[in-house]
Amino acid sequence: MSAAVRIRQAADGDAAAVAAIYAPYVRDTIISFETAAPTPAEMGGRIAAISTRHPWLVAEQGGEVLGYAYAGEHRSRAAYRWDVDVAVYLAADAHRRGLGRRLYLALFELLRRQGYINAYAGISLPNAASVGLHEALGFLPVGVYRKVGYKQGAWHDVGWWSLNLQPPPALPAEPVPCRELNHAVLHSLLDAA
């Protein structure tokens, strides 16, 4: 019997595994518009920087990181501070197991608890699997940036999808930084994921 998959916050020691999962997306596909895969040290810096305000989660089984999902700032202008961009990446052998869904559902619940209102996902096109996952989770198409990125010898489109995480209040409270969430509530949410 194999170990259960556990969703948890990313830790310092996850940087190499996360970088290894992400590298093929950068190197071999148009899914990421980066052209050089980040080193484990660079990925560790990204995880640390993002995790101060936003969740960065990993799916782990038997000590092996199988995928990750995170949220980050949508735009830098102050009026956008209740909105986030989200992304999910899985190891090559972890697809079609429901892990992307589980990671995202845990991420969205944390974002709600923090006070975020909208989540946005940019998807390099074509990518039927990613579009299918996002739409199955309730994302709605917003629009397409046509021929916005040049990679692998061609211009590519990026579609944008949005998910309303919760109704926008008339007078929103400031989003709570991830590091300030109640740890008991946080662990309870992730244990349930």
GIJOFEN-V871353 format. One record per residue. OMEGA is omega in degrees with one decimal (none if undefined). D_LAST is the distance of its C-alpha to the last C-alpha in Angstrom with 1 decimal. Layout:
OMEGA;D_LAST, OMEGA;D_LAST
//
This chain:
-177.9;20.0, 179.8;17.7, 178.3;15.1, 174.9;11.4, -178.9;9.4, 174.0;7.7, -179.1;6.3, 174.9;8.9, 175.6;11.8, 179.3;14.7, -179.2;17.6, -176.6;21.3, -178.2;21.4, -171.6;19.1, -177.9;21.8, 179.5;23.7, 179.1;20.8, 178.5;19.6, 179.6;23.3, 177.4;23.8, -174.6;21.1, -173.2;22.5, -179.9;26.2, 177.1;26.7, 179.3;25.5, -172.4;28.2, -166.7;30.8, -173.6;30.7, 171.6;29.4, -178.4;29.9, 173.1;26.1, 176.4;26.6, 170.8;29.8, -179.4;30.1, 175.1;33.0, -178.6;32.5, 178.0;29.3, 175.4;28.4, 174.2;29.1, 178.9;26.6, 177.7;28.4, 179.5;28.1, 176.2;24.3, 176.4;24.0, 178.0;25.9, -179.9;23.8, -179.0;20.5, -178.2;22.5, -177.6;24.0, -174.0;21.1, 177.2;18.8, -178.5;21.5, -171.2;20.6, 178.5;17.6, 169.0;14.1, -174.6;14.1, 172.9;11.0, 170.3;11.4, -174.8;9.9, 175.5;12.0, 179.7;13.4, 179.6;16.4, -179.6;17.1, 176.5;17.3, -177.0;15.5, -178.7;14.9, 179.6;14.1, 175.7;13.4, 179.4;13.0, 174.5;14.9, 176.8;16.8, -179.2;20.5, 177.6;23.5, 176.8;24.7, -174.1;28.3, -179.7;30.3, -170.3;32.3, -176.8;31.3, 178.5;30.9, -168.6;27.9, 176.4;25.9, -178.1;23.4, 178.9;22.6, 166.8;20.5, -178.2;20.6, 177.1;17.4, 176.6;17.3, 178.6;15.2, 179.8;17.0, 172.5;16.5, -175.6;18.9, -177.7;21.6, -178.4;20.5, -179.9;16.8, 173.5;17.5, 177.2;17.1, -179.5;14.2, -177.3;11.6, 177.2;10.2, 177.9;11.6, -178.8;10.0, 178.1;6.4, -179.0;7.7, -178.7;9.6, 176.1;7.5, 178.8;5.7, -177.5;9.4, 178.9;11.0, 176.5;9.6, 179.2;10.9, 175.9;14.0, -179.9;14.7, 178.4;14.6, 179.8;17.0, 177.9;19.2, -173.8;19.2, -175.2;20.6, 173.4;20.6, -179.3;18.9, 177.9;21.2, 173.5;21.0, -176.3;24.2, 175.0;24.5, -174.4;27.6, 1.7;29.3, 175.6;29.5, -175.0;25.9, -178.5;25.2, -179.3;21.8, 177.0;20.5, 179.9;22.2, 178.5;20.8, -177.4;17.1, -179.2;17.8, 176.5;19.9, 178.8;17.5, 174.6;15.0, 176.8;18.0, 177.2;19.7, 179.7;23.5, 178.4;26.2, -178.0;28.2, -177.1;30.8, 168.1;31.8, -175.5;33.5, 175.7;36.2, -174.5;37.2, -178.3;35.5, 178.9;34.8, 179.5;37.1, 179.3;35.7, 173.1;36.9, -178.7;40.2, 174.2;39.1, -176.2;38.0, 175.7;34.5, 171.1;33.0, 174.4;29.7, 178.2;28.1, 179.1;26.1, 179.7;23.4, 176.0;22.1, 173.6;19.3, -178.0;20.0, 179.3;17.0, -179.8;19.0, 178.9;22.7, 178.4;24.9, 178.9;26.6, 179.2;30.3, -174.0;30.2, 170.9;26.9, 176.9;26.1, 175.0;25.6, 179.6;22.0, 177.1;20.8, -177.3;20.5, -177.3;17.1, -179.2;19.0, 176.8;20.1, 176.6;16.8, -175.1;16.8, 178.2;15.3, 178.1;14.4, -179.7;12.5, -179.1;10.9, 177.5;9.9, 178.7;8.8, -176.8;6.5, 177.0;5.0, -179.4;5.5, -174.9;3.8, none;0.0
//
